[in-house]
Amino acid sequence: MSSLTQAMVINAVVLFAVLEADIGPHRKIGWFRLVRPLLLAGAIVPLYLTALASHGTDLALEIAGATAGLLLGLLTTSLMRVYRSPKTGRTASRAGFGYAAVWTIIIGARAAFSYGSYHWFSSPLSTWMSDHQVSADAITNTLILMAVAMVLTRTVAMATRAAIAPHAAPHAVPALVAVNRHARTGVGDTAASTARDTSAASPATSRKVA
């Protein structure tokens, strides 16, 4: 399998795993949901990731890729709302079009670069790599590390936000209904009492008039 095909497979797996797990108006947050994208990525990435660089431009490039993945992961998680359900008190999340669009654009840009490195700007890229002593493996590793860092950041950020989400009061709504019912009952009792007092006073008033 070529490096281009490898990059496309990883991009597709990461995008599918994240969107399938996160998109929706009320997605419960559990350990399986948190780690599922990591498990899918972890199952496929070792097949393509080569030995990481230990020095030189290759190392700097790989660090830059991981850092970019961290920052982009923070950006995407900022578009997700994490809260506790008022009914169950359990943590859930809401992510919609904006979240999906940012993930798709980022993964799409990475896929476009992978494709372009073979078909659009292979010659300029080869010249740049030769001038800066960058290996093809470092380019591949950089893209993979960016993808893994994004997924890892998404997982850690979601778990942290779920852990610190303020606790909702599950009985707050029923209590409010009970208060409203009690208020309505009190008003009804007052009206009934007033009616009885009026009825009791009516004979006496009639006798006085007579």
Secondary structure, 3 states (H helix, E strand, C coil): CCHHHHHHHHHHHHHHHHHHHHCEEEEECCHHHHHHHHHHHHHHHHHCCCCCCCCHHHHHHHHHHHHHHHHHHHHHHCCCEEEECCCCCCEEEEECHHHHHHHHHHHHHHHHHHHHHHHCCHHHHHHHHHHCCCCHHHHHHHHHHHHHHHHHHHHHHHHHHHHHCCCCCCCHHHHHHHHHHHHHHHHHHHHHHHHHHHHHHHHHHHHHHC
